[in-house]
Amino acid sequence: MPAYDSALHWFRRDLRDDDNASLYHALKSAQRVHCVFVFDREILDKLGDRADRRVEFIRESVAELQASLRARGGDLLVLHDTARTAIPALARRLAVDAVFANGDYEPGALERDAAVGKTLEANGRRMHLAKDQVVFEKDEVLTQAGKPYTVFTPYKNAWLAKIQAEPFYLEAYPVASHARALAPGAAQAPMPSLEEMGFEGTGIAQLGIPTGMSGARATLADFARRIERYAEARDFPDVKGVSYLSVHNRFGTVSIRELARMAAKRKGVGPATWLSELIWRDFYFQILWHYPGVVDSAFRTAYDDIEWPDDAALFAAWCEARTGFPLVDAAMRQLNRTGYMHNRLRMVTASFLAKDLLVDWRRGERYFAQKLNDFDLAANNGGWQWAASTGCDAQPYFRIFNPTSQSVKFDPRGAFIRRYVPELARVPDAFIHEPAKMAASDQEAAGCVIGRDYPAPVVDHAVQRLKALALYKRG
């Protein structure tokens, strides 16, 4: 017998109606389950760009989710409101006994959920939070001393051992078997448009960004055919070597358990390497949970004393893709134009900002947070602190990527560079990574005069490397 007469499931970053932990628990626990998604003004009103691709991605995914729930006999109420007040008000209006949602680990989300839970409790209702966006959360993977891991490899080994011993952690939640509890929709206002919410279309379909559960399924099916060569192909931005699933992971249009199951059941280096990437994701979530101070400070607090030169002109050159380092500029143009950046290039551009331009890594982290379609606080913070050598298990500060060497190694023929920096299209292969080294006559012949058609390098890497080493030693 269900514990509740009626319940409300609150969709957040879990935009799917299959293998959804909280939705499953709600359907099992209540005779009728209403569903809601809130375009939270507390979040949206802070976005500076009215043409934010993420808002369009979410809206398209929510529209598909609503249609899918209706096909199952239920519905999805979609609000544009402040979630911390709208959810308790809706629970009261629907007279539900409890609210179910999948948990979040970001400090702002934790504070919001605590406030919602407190209001619900004061009104005689309960709030249930499930684990859904990670395989293991909080204290589920600890050292033998009962402490959180701060080094990835032993965490990964413990993660894999736990899965091997208890494979049920990867099992799917069979939502369909309980779908009869979904409550049909009542008369409601149509889903708010982008314009009604103060945003504008971004043309994500034209950018080739598939949305919703169907987009996630198609992307996963495509990657499943390529995963065996993931290990050798993932570092080359001009090759279709990565999964392109990060935005679906971020907004939950696919289940993390499904992704981990797919990787874990396959043999070979490719699937194992990709599974490691998923484990890194869990690792950074548990770091954020145990050490929320990383949001604003270095994990290695000694590096908070670094006196970054923070040259505003150099930061602007980095943001605007005019550093004179072709691979860095191509990567930043990819980000600015599409909201996506290849993972190898995230490391290269982050290292370049911190260790070549000597700009505080937090400024770059915030810029990525504004631009990335798949922005996730835990992973973005972890990745930036890794590159800047300020985080847990980060690369040592004296390991400094040479942007030219990285370019030669991972875009050897300059195909990626030429795609995003077309002014270099006719530059010979011998100079594509350092076009400023061309003779004046060669520049004219290539239609790329340095300083006119493409900028000269804004810094000398060899000089900046020594400055970075001195800066970190003082810090």
MISE-977997 format. One record per residue: x, y, z of N, C-alpha, C in turn; residue in one letter. Coordinates in steps of 0.1 Angstrom, whole numbers, plus 2048, in hexadecimal, padded with zeros to 3 digits. Last residue first. Layout:
# residues N
XYZXYZXYZA
...
This chain:
# residues 475
A1B9417DAA0E93E7E0A0E9337EAG
A3593E7D2A329497DCA259467E2R
A3192A7BFA3B9287CAA389327D5K
A209367ADA1B92B7B5A249287C1Y
A319497A2A2594D7A9A209427B2L
A4593A797A499437A2A3C9477A9A
A3692D783A3D92578DA4192E799L
A2E944774A2493B77BA2B933786A
A4694D769A3E956772A3494D77AK
A4D937759A5593B764A4E94476EL
A3893A747A3992D74FA4293075BR
A3C95273AA30950744A3294474CQ
A5294C72AA53956734A4895473FV
A46938719A52935721A5493F72DA
A3194670DA2E93B716A3A93871FH
A2B96770CA3595E708A34952712D
A0A974702A1597170BA1F968705V
9FB9776EC9FA9826F6A04980701V
A059736CBA0496D6D8A049786E3P
9F39886B4A009826B99FD97C6C6A
9D39816A59DC9886AE9E99806B1P
9CC9846829CC97B68E9D6981698Y
9CC9996719C298F66F9C198667BD
9E09AA67F9D59AF6779C99A5676R
9F099B68E9EE9A86929E39AF68BG
9FB98A6729FB98A6809FA998685I
9E89846569F398C65B9F198E66AV
9DE96E6429DD96F6519E9977656C
9E09656299D596E62C9D397063BG
9F69576229EB9506289DF95862CA
A0696B617A0196160E9F6959614A
A0B97A62EA039806239FE97561AE
A1A96763CA0E96C642A05972637Q
A3096462BA2795962DA1A95D633D
A3C97E62EA3797A621A2D96E622S
A4397C649A39986645A33982637A
A4595B655A4B967650A4097064BA
A3594E673A3694F664A3E95B660M
A3194F68EA3F94C689A4094C67AK
A17952693A1F95E694A2D95B68FA
A0B938692A0B940686A1494D687P
A0F91D69FA1692A6A2A16933696E
A0090A693A0090B6A2A079176A7H
A0490D6789F690E67D9F691068CI
A1C90A66BA1A916673A0D91767AF
A1A8F365CA268F5663A2590166DA
A038F664DA038ED659A0F8F0662D
9FD918644A0390B642A0390364FP
9DE9286459EB92864B9F191A649V
9C492A63D9CE9286329DC928638R
9B692E6559B292264C9BE920642A
9B69416689C29396679C092E65CL
99D94B6689A79536639B594C662E
98D93767598F937666999940660P
98D92768E99593468C99893467DV
97F91068E97A91B696982928695Y
98C90067A97D90167B97890D682R
9A79036809A290967499390A674R
9A88F36979AC9016989A590868CI
9A28DA68E9998E069799C8EF698F
9B88D667D9AB8D56789A18DC681A
9D48D56829CD8E16839BF8E267EG
9E18BD6829DF8C36759D88D1675R
9E08B869E9ED8B86979EC8BF689P
9D48BD6B89CE8C26AB9D98C36A1D
9E48B26CC9D68AE6CB9CE8B46BFF
9FF8BB6C89FC8AD6CC9EE8A96C9K
9FE8D66C2A058CD6B9A008BE6BBV
9F18DF6D99EB8E16CC9F18D76C2S
A038D96ED9F68D36ED9EF8D46E0Q
A178EA6E5A1A8DC6E4A0C8D46E5S
A0A9036E9A0E8FF6DCA118F06DBT
A069037059FA9036FC9FE9006EDP
A128EF71CA178F7712A0C8F8707N
A078EC73DA058E972FA0B8F3726F
A1B8E6757A148F1750A138ED742I
A228DB776A1E8D5769A158E0762R
A258E878DA308E9784A2D8E2777F
A0F8E079CA0F8EE797A1A8F078CY
A018C0793A0B8C879BA0C8D6794P
9DE8BC78F9EC8BA7899F58C4791Q
9CC8B27AD9CE8BA7A19DC8B779BA
9C08A77C49C689E7B99C88A57ACD
9AD8C47C99B18B77CD9B68AE7C2C
9BB8E37BA9B18DA7BF9B68CD7C5G
9CD8F37AE9C88F77BB9BF8ED7C2T
9D58F17949DD8EA79E9D98EE7ACS
9C58F877F9CC9037869D58FE792A
9B98E07789C28E776F9CB8F2775A
9AA8DB7909B48D178B9BE8D9782W
9998F17909A38EF79B9AE8E5797Q
98A8EB7799938F777A99D8F6785W
97E8D37819878D37759908E0775G
96F8DA79897A8D07999848D178DG
95E8ED78C9678F17979728E7798N
9508DB77A9578E77759628EC780N
9468C878B9508C47819578D077CA
9358D879C93F8CF7A294A8CC797A
9248E778A92D8ED7949388E4798L
9228E376991F8DD7759298E1780D
9198EB74991F8F07559198E9761F
9138E472F9138D97389198DE746D
9168FC7219098F57219088EB72CN
92A91672D92990872A91B90372BL
92993173592992E72792691F724K
92B93675092293E74891F93873BQ
93F92575893292375E92792B756A
95593074B95092374694292174BF
95794775C95494874D94F93C747Y
95E93B77495194277394D944764R
97793176D96C92877295F92E770E
98594876998293F75E977935761G
98595278397F95A77897C95176CR
99393E79198594079497E949789R
9AE9407899A6936783997938786W
9BC9607839B595778D9AC94D786D
9D596076A9C896576E9C295B778V
9EC95A75B9ED95D76A9E096576FL
9EF9517429EA95F7439EA964752L
9F9938748A0094173E9FC94F740D
9EA92E75D9F992C75EA00934753K
9CF9347599D59357669E4936766A
9CA93173D9C693D7459CD93F752L
9D69187389DB9247319D7931739F
9C59077479D390874A9D9915744S
9AE90B7389AE90E7469BD91074BA
9B490271E9B19107209B191472FT
9BA8E77249C48EF71E9C18FE720V
9A38DD72F9AF8DC7379B98E6731M
9928E171A98E8E772799B8E872FR
99D8D170799E8DF70599A8E7712L
9948B87109A38BB70F9A58CA70ER
9788BB70C97E8BA71998D8BD719N
96B8D56F79718C86F89788C7705H
94F8E86FF95E8E86FD9628DA700M
9318FA6F79388ED6F99478EF6F7Y
9259106EE92390C6FC92A8FF700G
92A91B6D592190F6D691E90B6E5T
93A9326D69309306CB9269256CER
94A9306EC94293C6EB93793A6E0N
9579176E794F9196F39459246F1L
96491C6CF95B9116D09519136DCQ
9759316D896A9346CE9609286CER
9859236E997D92D6EF9729316E5M
9929126D698A90C6E19819166E7A
9A09256C799691C6C098C9166CBA
9B192F6DA9A79386D499C9306CDD
9C19196DF9B99206EA9AE9286E4V
9CC9146C69C490A6CC9BB9106D8L
9DB92D6C19D09286B89C691E6BFP
9E19486D29E493A6D39D99336CCF
9D79626D29E295F6C99E79516CAG
9C19686E09CD9676E89D99656DET
9A596C6DC9AF9736D59BC9746DCR
98D9646E999495B6E099D9636D6A
9819726FD97D9756F098596E6E5E
98D96871597E96671397A968704C
9A897070F9A496271199596070EW
9A598C70F9AA9857039A7976704A
99C99072A99399371F99898C712A
9B49897379A898173999E98372EF
9C599D72E9C898F72A9BB98672CL
9B89B37399BA9B272B9BC9A4726A
9BB9AE7559AE9AF74F9AE9AD740A
9D09997659D09A475B9C39A3754D
9D798C77E9C998E77A9C899A770D
9EC98478F9EC9917889DF995783P
9E39757AE9E29747A09E4982799W
9F296B7C79EF9787C39EF9797B4E
9E79507DB9EE9547CE9E99627CBI
9D99477F09E29527F39EA9577E6D
9CD9307EA9C493C7EB9CD9497EDD
9DF91C7ED9DF9237E09D592E7DFY
9D99118059E59198049E59217F7A
9C39018019C190E8069CD917805T
9B98EE7EA9C68F07F19C78FE7F5R
9A18F77DF9A18EB7E89AE8EB7F0F
99C91A7DF9A490F7DB9A29037E5A
9799267E09879267E498E91A7DFS
95F9247D99659317D99749317DBD
95A9097D99529117D095991F7CEV
9678FC7ED96E8FD7E09679067D6V
9578FA80395F9068029679077F5G
94C8E18049458EB7FD94D8F87FBP
9568C580795E8D18089588DC800Y
9438B180394B8B18109538BE812H
9388B87EB92F8B67F69378B7803W
94E8BB7DA9458C67DC93D8C47E9L
9568A07DA95F8AB7DF9578B77E3I
9418937CF9438917DD94D89B7E3Q
94389E7B59378A07BC93989E7CBF
95C8947AD95A8A27AF94E8A67B7Y
9558787AC96087D7B495E88C7B7F
94287779793E8747A59488797AFD
95487E782949886785943884793R
96686978396B87678695F87F78AW
95585577995985578795F86278CI
95385D75F94785D76794A85D776L
96E85775896986575795C86775FE
96E83C75B976844764972852764S
95E83574595983375296183B75DL
97183A73196584373295F841740W
98382673698883473797C83D738T
97480F73197A81173F97E820741A
96D81271696381372096881572EP
98A81070C98181B70A97681C714G
9957F871499A80471A991810718V
97D7DC71A9877E471398A7F1719G
95A7D471B9687D171E9717DB716K
93D7DF72C9457DE7209537DB724R
92F7E574392D7D873D9367D5731K
93680074993B7F57519397E774BA
92980F73593780F73693C80373DA
90E80A73C91280872E92280772EM
90D81275790A804753910801745R
91282E75491B82575B91A817758A
8FA83574790783874191282F747L
8E782E7598E782874C8F482A745E
8ED83E76E8EE8307708EF829763R
8E78577658F58547678F7845769I
8CE85A74C8D285575A8E185275AS
8C787873A8CB86A73A8D0867748V
8C08907408B888A7368BD87C733T
8CE89F7548C78927588BE88D74DG
8DE8B47508D08B77528C88AA754F
8F88A874E8F58B47578E78B675AR
8F589473B8F88907498F589C753N
8F18A47268E689B72A8E8896738H
90A8B07248FE8B97278F28B072BV
91B89A71F91C8A172B9108AA72ES
91C88A70991188871291189171EL
9318886F79278936F591B8916FEY
9468766F89388716F892E87B6F4S
9628796E095C87A6ED94D8766ECV
9698786C596E86E6CE96886E6DCG
96B8836A995F87F6B09638746BAK
98689A6A798188C6A697588A6AEV
9908B16AF98B8B16A19868A369ED
99B8AE6C998E8B56C79888B56B9P
9A68926D89A88996CB99B8A16C8F
9A38826ED9AB88E6EF9AC8976E3D
99486B6E798E8756EF9968826F0R
9A08556DA99A8606D299686C6DAA
9A98416EB9B28476E29AD8536DAE
99183C6FA99E83F7019A88466F7A
97D8366E797C8426EF98A8466F5Y
9788206D89848286D59848356DDR
9618156E396D80D6E49798156E0E
94C8276DE9528286EB95F8206ECI
93C8296C894A82E6C795282D6D4R
9238206CD92A81B6C193981F6C0R
91C8306E291E8226E492581B6D9A
9188496D59248476DD9278386DFF
8FE8446CA9098476C29178456C9D
8EF8406E18F08356D88FC8376CEA
8F28596EE8F884D6F48F98426EAL
8E48696DB8F286C6DE8F98606E4T
8CA85E6DD8D285E6D08E18606D2A
8C48636F88C58556F38CD8546E6R
8C587F6F98CF8777018D08696FCA
8B08846E88BD8896E48C88816ECG
89B87A6F789E8746EA8AC8786E5S
89C88A70E89F87C70F8A2875702M
8AA8AA7038A08A17098A589270AG
8BB8B36E58B68B66F28AD8AA6F6T
8DA8B66D38CD8AF6D48C88B16E3P
8E88CF6C28E78CB6D08DA8C46D2I
8EE8DC6AA8F08CE6AB8F08C86B9G
8E98F66A78F68F36AC8F98E46ADL
8CE8F56A08D88F86958E68F5699Q
8C48F16B98C38E66AF8CD8E86A4A
8C99086C68D18FD6CA8D08F16C0I
8C19246C38C491B6B88CC90F6BBG
8BA9336D78C89336D58CB92A6C9T
89F94A6E08A493E6DA8B393F6D7G
8A095C6FF89E95B6F18A494E6ECE
88E96571E89A96071689695F707F
87996B72F88497572D890970725G
86595A72F86E95973B87A963739M
85995F71885196272485A961730E
86C95470686A963707862967713E
86993970B87693F70E87494E710L
84893371985293470E85F93A713S
83A91D73183F92A72E84992A722P
82190672882F90872C834915728M
80091272F80A90B72781890E72CP
7EE90D74F7F49167447FE90F73CA
7D78F27527E28FA7567E790374BQ
7C18D975E7C38E57567CE8EE75BA
7D58BD7687C98C57697CB8D1760A
7E289D75D7E38AB75F7D68B2760G
7E287F7727E08867657E0895768P
7FC8727857F08797857EE880778A
80A85178580B85F7807FD865780L
80683778B80484079680584F791A
80E82977580082A7777FD834782R
82982577682483176F815833771A
83881077F830817789829823783H
84780776A83F7FD77183680377CS
85781D76284B81975A842810762A
86D81E77486282877585582376EV
88280C78187880977786C812778P
8A381778289681978A88A817780Y
8BE80177B8B580C7778A980C781A
8DC7FC78E8D07F77888C6803785E
8F480279A8F280778C8E5802786L
8F27F77B28F38067B28F180B7A3Y
8F47DC7B08E77E27AF8E77F17AFF
90E7D37B490B7D87A68FD7DE7A6P
9237D27CA9147D57CB90F7DB7BEE
93C7CB7C39367C47CE9277C67CFA
9407DD7AD9427CF7AB93B7C77B6Q
93C7F57BA9337F17AF9347E27ADI
9527F57CB9447F57D193A7F17C6K
9677F57BA9667EA7C39587E97C8A
96480F7AE9638037A69607F67AEL
96981F7C595C8207BD95A8137B5W
9838187CB9798157D596B8157CEA
9908227B49918147B79868107C1N
98983D7B69848357AA9858277AEK
9978447CD9898457CC98383D7C1Y
9B28407C49AC8377CF99D8387D0P
9B18557B09B38477AD9AE83D7B8T
9AC86F7BC9A28687B39A58597B2F
9AB87A7DD9B48767D29AC86D7C9V
99B87D7F199F88A7EA9A98877DFT
97F86D80098B86C7F898E87A7F2Y
97487282297287481398087380CP
97985883A97B866836978866827K
97B83F84696F84684696F854842G
99283184299183984F984841850A
98F82782998D81E83598D825842Q
97C84181998883A81C985830827T
95B83E80996584481297183B813L
93F8427F994C83C7F69568447FEV
92984E80492884080093583A7FCE
92586880E92E85F81592E850810D
91D8767F092087A7FE92A870804K
91585B7D99158697DE91A86A7ECE
91884A7BA91A84A7C991B8597CDF
90C8537A290B8457A690D8437B5V
8F787079F9048697A190285B7A4V
8DE87979E8E787E7948F5879795Q
8CF86B7B28CC8687A48D786D79BD
8C18657D18CD8667CA8CB8627BCK
8A58797DD8AB86C7D98B986F7D2A
8928877F789C8897ED8A387C7EAL
87389180187C8858008858887F4H
8608A28198688A380D87289880DM
83E8A482584C89F8268538A1818R
8298BB83782C8B382B83B8AE82DR
8208CE84981C8C084B81F8B783FG
82B8E784581D8E58408188D6841N
8448E484E83B8EC85682D8EB852A
84E8D483984C8CE8468438D684FE
84F8E88258468DC8248438D6831L
8638F88308558FD82E84B8F282CT
8798E78308748ED83D8668F283BK
87C8E18158788D681E8738DC82BG
8838FA80B8778F48078728E9811V
89C8FD81989190781B884901817A
8AA8E880F8A88E881D89D8F2820A
8AB8EF7F48A48E37F88A18E3807D
8BC9067F68AE9077F18A68FB7F5R
8D48FB7FF8CD9058078BE906803E
8DA8EA7EA8D88E47F78D08EE800L
8DD8FC7D58D28F37D58CF8ED7E2A
8F49097DE8E89117DC8DC9087DCG
9088F47DF9048FB7EB8F79037EAP
8FF8D67CE9048E37CE8FF8EB7DAE
8F28BE7CD8FD8BF7D69048CD7D6Y
8D18B07CD8DB8B87C78E68BA7D1D
8B98957CA8C289E7D18CC8A57C8G
8998947BB8A788F7BB8B08997C1N
87B8957CE88489B7C48918937C5A
8598967DA86588E7D686E8967CCF
8448A07F384B8A47E785789C7E5V
82489580083389580083889A7F3A
8098987FE80E89480B81E89680CD
7F88B27EE8008A67EE8058A47FCV
7E68C77E57E38BF7F27EB8B27F2A
7EB8D97D27E78CB7CE7E48C27D9L
7F18EF7E27E68F07D97E18E27D4R
8088E57EF7FC8E97F77F08E97EER
8198E27DA8168D77E380A8D97EBA
81B8FD7D28158F37C98118E67D1L
8299087E881B90D7E48149037DBA
8418FA7E78388F87F382A8FD7EFP
8499037CD8478F57D083E8F37DCI
84C9207CE84291A7C583F90B7C9A
8619267DF8549297E38499227DBT
87791B7D28769197E186891D7E6R
8749227B78719157BB86F9147CAA
86493C7A986E9397B286B92C7B9T
85B93578685893A79486593879CD
84A92777085493076F85393977CH
84190476D83F91177384C91A770L
82F8EA76183B8F175F839900763V
8248C97688218D876A82E8DF769L
81F8AE7558298B675C8258C475CL
80E88E75880F89C75381B8A275AD
80386D74F805877759806885752G
80285A73C7F685C7437F786774EG
81885872C81784E73680A85073FR
81586F71D813862716812856720A
81D88173080F88172B80C874724R
83887C73182F87973D821879739L
83F88571784187771B838873727S
8398A071883289870F833889713A
84C8A872D83D8A972F8358A0725Q
8648A272086089B72C85189C72EL
8638B570B8638A670885F89E714E
8648CC71B8598CA7128588BB70EA
87D8C97278718C872F8658C6727V
88E8CC71088E8BF7188818BE720S
8898E770A8868DC7008858CE707E
8928F37228848F471D8808E9713R
8AD8EC7228A48E772D8958E8728I
8B68F970B8B88EB70D8AE8E5717F
8B09147128A990E7078AA8FE708E
8C29167288B491872A8AC91271FV
8DB91271B8D69097258C790A727R
8DF92870B8DC91C7048D691270ER
8D39487108DA93D7168D6930711D
8CF9637098D09596FF8D894D705A
8D397471E8C597071B8C4966710R
8EB9717368E996F7288DA96B725D
8EC9707528EE97D74B8EB97D73CG
8D796276A8DE96075D8E096D756L
8C696777E8D496B7808DC969774K
8AE95D7788AF96C7788BD97177AD
8B194277B8B194876E8B395776EL
8B193D7978BD93A78F8BD942782I
89994779F8A59497A88B29467A1E
88793C78E88B94A78C89894E794R
88891D78088A92478D88F93278BD
87090D77387B91676D87D920779F
8678EF7818678FE78387390477CV
8518D577B85E8DA77885D8E977AF
83F8BA78A8418C878784F8CB783V
8248A278D8328A578A8338B4786C
81388D7A481389879C82289C799H
80886D7AA8148757AA8138807A0V
7F58597C07F58637B580186B7B6R
7FE8477D37F38437CA7F284C7BEQ
8218447DB81484C7DB80B8467D0A
8388367D983483A7E68268417E6S
83F8317BE83D8257C78368297D4K
84284B7B58378427AF8348367B8L
8588537C484B85A7C58408517C1A
86C8427BB8688417C985A8487CBH
86D84B79F86983D7A386483C7B1Y
8758657A386886279D8638547A0L
88F8607AE8848677B68768647B0S
89C85279889B84D7A688F8537AEA
895848779895855781892851790N
89183876289D83776B89F844773D
87F85175188384475289084375AD
87986B74C86F864753872855753D
88E88875088B87B749881874752R
8A089C75B89689F752893892749L
8AC8A57748A989777189E896767D
8B08BD7838BA8B97798B98AA776R
8908BB78A89A8C678A8A48C377FR
86E8B479287A8B27898838BE78AF
85E8A97AC8648B67A88708B379FW
8408997B284E8977AE8538A47A7H
82A8977CC82F8A07C183D89C7BEL
80F8817D681D8867D782088F7CBA
7F58717E97FA8787DD80887F7E0S
7F485E7FD7E985F7F47EE8667E7D
81184A80680A8578057FE8567FBY
81983080781A838813812845813A
8078167F780F8227F680E82A803P
8087F480080080080080980C800M
